[in-house]
Amino acid sequence: MKFDRLLSPIKIGGLELKNRMVMAPMVTNYCTREGFVTQRVKDYYEERAKGGVALIIVEAGSISYPFGLTTAKQIGLYDDRQISGLKELVEVIHKHGCKVAFQLHHAGHRSTRNITGHQPVSASEIQTKGRWSQWIGGEPPRALTTSEAEELVEAYASGAARAKAAGADAVEIHGGHGYLILNFLSPLYNKRTDKYGGGVEGRTRFAREIVQLIKQKVGRDFPVICRISAEESVEGGLVLEEAKVICSILEKAGVDAFDVTSGSHDRYQEVVPPADFAPGWRVYMAEGIKQVVGVPVMAVGRIQSPELAEDILREGKADLIGLGRALLCDPEFPSKLAQGKADEIRQCIACNQGCIDRLRVFDLEGNGLLTCLYNPMVGHEREFALKPAEVKKRVVVIGGGAAGMEAAVIAAERGHEVTLFEKENVLGGQIRVAVIPPHKDEVSNVTRYLESQMAKLGVKVELGRAATPEVVAQLKPDVVILAAGGIPIVPAIPGVNRGNVVTAWDVLSGKETGNRVVVVGGGMVGCETADFLAEQGKKVTVVEMLPAIAQDMEFVRRGMLLDRFAEYPVEVKTNAEIREIVADGVITGDGEKITADTVVLALGVIASRELELPLSRKSWALYCVGDCDTPGNIMTGVHRAFHLARQL
Ligand SMILES: Cc1cc2nc3c(=O)[nH]c(=O)nc-3n(C[C@H](O)[C@H](O)[C@H](O)COP(=O)(O)OP(=O)(O)OC[C@H]3O[C@@H](n4cnc5c(N)ncnc54)[C@H](O)[C@@H]3O)c2cc1C
C-alpha cells in the first residue's frame, strides 16, 4: 500500500506540516515536581521528532498550579521560570524538522487532593460518577466563582504566551477527557447561572474567551488547536450533534484546527481505549466535526495501523492523524512509512499495560512513569541506547516466547551471533493462548514483530528442536539465555486428576468443556478464560481465594471485563477456596457445592527451570529471563530480556 496522503503536507493556519502525522498529547510524568523540563523529557520527545512525525503536541501542560494539576510531575506553563526549559525542549524537537505545540491544560474536576492538596474545582459542584471516579478519589468539586473563571482565562492565555516565548509553533487547548474546559462545555457538568452557563453560547464562553485572549496576546497568526471530547459518553453529557455546534462557534472564535477525542472520567475506557474497541472506532466523530468546520480536523484513538490511517484520510473523514500509543511503541512509525518499511513498524497492541496502567500509580514521589509493554526504551532513550557489543559473543537462547525472542533480537542488534531454539514448530510461547480470549488477537503483533526482527537481524531460529545441554554444548556458546517459560500449576487438591478437570491453557488451545464450568482462580488468565467461555453462552462461575478478581489485569481492561461479567452474567465467588473436585463440580472450603460439567484450573504458572542445573555446570555464562525467571507477563519478560541483552 502507498501512503501518499499520510506523507503529504498540510497547513494549520499558516503553520506548514511536512506530513499528516501528529503526535497526540500523552502525560508522561517525566518533569520535576515544579513542572520543569528534564533531560528525560527532552530525550523522549527528541526520539519521536527524529522518527519523522510532523507535529508534536506536547502533553498536558499545566496553566494553573496547584489546582490544575493532573499528575505530580506534569510539565508546567504557569511560571516564567519554566520558559527556558520549554525552549530547550522546542529546540531538540525543531532540530529534526518537527513542529511543536504545547497543550494548555487544567484538570478541572479530574484533579485530586493527593496531587494538588486542594479540593478539585469545576464549572459546577457536580461529582463524577461510576467506577473511574473512585480512581481519582471521587471528591465533589467546588464551583469556580465568575472572577476565578476569568482569572483562569488569563492563565490559559499566559500559558500560550510562555509557549510562544519558548519558540513553540502552536498551542492546543484541552477541552476533552473531563478536564476543565469540558466541564464548562458539558450540559451535564455546567449548571452555572452566570455568563459561563446556560445554553450552548454560555457554556462555550469560557473556551471562546480563552481562544480570543490567546489570539489577542500572541497574535492572530499563532495557531490554536482545540482538543474536544465530541462524545462525553455519559448520560446527559455532551453528544456529537452539540459538539458540532460548539466547534462551529469555536472556529468563529479563532480555532485553527480540531483534535477530536471522546470520553471523560465517567467513561474512562474511551479516553485511552484498549483493544476491546475496534481500531478507528472513534473516527466517525472527527468525520462529524469535519462536516461543519472549514479548518483541519484530526482523528485520534486506536489508529495503530498505517493502512487504517491512510484510509481515513483517503475517505475524507479527517485531515490529520493523531498517533499516541503508536508512537510510544514505535517512534519511527512515520519514517518507516516514508522509507517503504511499513511492515517493520512495531504496532501498538492497545494493551495499556505500560502506558496508562503505569501512570495510574502516580504519586507525589513521581512513581508511575510512562513505558510500553514491548518498547522498554520509552523514557530511557539516552541511558538505554543500544551500543554495539565490544566483544562479539556466541549466544544461545532457549525458548521462543516473548522473552526469548526479545533477548535474541537485542543481542543480535548489538552484533552478537545468536541461535534460538524453540521446541514447538511455531514461535510465541504463551502468546499463542493469550490471543484467544475476546479482544486479545492484537497481542499476536508482539510475536509477528519479534519474529520479523529476528529474520532481519540474522538470528538462527531452530524450530521444533528442544534444547538440551548436549545440543547447546555443540554450539560452543559464550552465553546461554534460558527463556523456557513456565507451565500451569496443578495443585494437589483431592480429585484434581478426574476427567472433568482441565487447565485454562487446554481450553484456550481448543479443548471442549461442558456447558456449566467452574474456573478455579480469578487472576487475569482465569478471568479471560471465563470471558472466552461465557461469550460462547456457557454458564461460568469463577472461584477466587482473594477478595477481588483480575487484580493483575490492566485497570481499564479489567473494568470492561467486569462489565461483561455483569452482563453475561458470570458468577464470581471471592474469598473462596476449593477443597475438593468431585464428578459433578467442586466443593469449597466452607462446604458449598458448585455444580459444573468441567472444572478449569487457572492457578498461575510455575517456572520451567529443569534445564537450569545441568546448564549451570558448563563454562558459558547462564542467565534466565521471562516466566522461567519469575512468572509474570509479557512486559516483565520483555523488559528483563531487553536489559540483559543490552548489557551482554
Ligand atoms: C491466557 C493467557 C493470557 C495472557 N495475557 C497476557 C496479557 O494480556 N498481557 C501480558 O503481558 N501477559 C499475558 N499473559 C502472560 C504472558 O503470555 C507470559 O507471561 C509470557 O508470554 C511469557 O513469556 P516467556 O517468553 O517468558 O515464556 P513462554 O511464552 O512460556 O515461552 C517459553 C517458550 O520456551 C519453549 N521451550 C521450553 N523449553 C524448551 C526447550 N528445552 N527447548 C526449546 N524451547 C523450549 C516453550 O515451548 C515456549 O515456546 C497471558 C498468559 C496466558 C496464559
The ligand as a Gaussian input file, in Angstrom:
#p B3LYP/6-31G(d) Opt

LIG

0 1
 C       -4.320000     -16.911000      28.590000
 C       -3.161000     -16.023000      28.854000
 C       -3.317000     -14.656000      28.641000
 C       -2.261000     -13.796000      28.882000
 N       -2.438000     -12.474000      28.644000
 C       -1.414000     -11.624000      28.841000
 C       -1.568000     -10.255000      28.569000
 O       -2.609000      -9.798000      28.138000
 N       -0.512000      -9.454000      28.800000
 C        0.665000      -9.924000      29.279000
 O        1.590000      -9.128000      29.475000
 N        0.841000     -11.206000      29.552000
 C       -0.162000     -12.076000      29.334000
 N       -0.001000     -13.396000      29.624000
 C        1.271000     -13.857000      30.199000
 C        2.303000     -13.948000      29.114000
 O        1.781000     -14.542000      27.973000
 C        3.538000     -14.675000      29.604000
 O        3.943000     -14.170000      30.841000
 C        4.681000     -14.505000      28.614000
 O        4.248000     -14.738000      27.303000
 C        5.802000     -15.447000      28.994000
 O        6.807000     -15.338000      28.026000
 P        8.118000     -16.219000      28.144000
 O        8.895000     -15.965000      26.907000
 O        8.784000     -15.965000      29.430000
 O        7.631000     -17.721000      28.216000
 P        6.723000     -18.573000      27.249000
 O        5.786000     -17.750000      26.485000
 O        6.170000     -19.662000      28.100000
 O        7.778000     -19.174000      26.223000
 C        8.669000     -20.173000      26.564000
 C        8.983000     -20.953000      25.311000
 O       10.062000     -21.831000      25.580000
 C        9.836000     -23.033000      24.862000
 N       10.676000     -24.054000      25.475000
 C       10.581000     -24.584000      26.716000
 N       11.575000     -25.481000      26.910000
 C       12.310000     -25.515000      25.778000
 C       13.456000     -26.225000      25.378000
 N       14.072000     -27.099000      26.174000
 N       13.938000     -26.022000      24.143000
 C       13.345000     -25.155000      23.307000
 N       12.238000     -24.463000      23.634000
 C       11.736000     -24.619000      24.863000
 C        8.359000     -23.241000      25.007000
 O        7.858000     -24.106000      24.018000
 C        7.830000     -21.805000      24.844000
 O        7.527000     -21.503000      23.492000
 C       -1.024000     -14.295000      29.355000
 C       -0.867000     -15.659000      29.553000
 C       -1.909000     -16.527000      29.290000
 C       -1.720000     -17.995000      29.506000

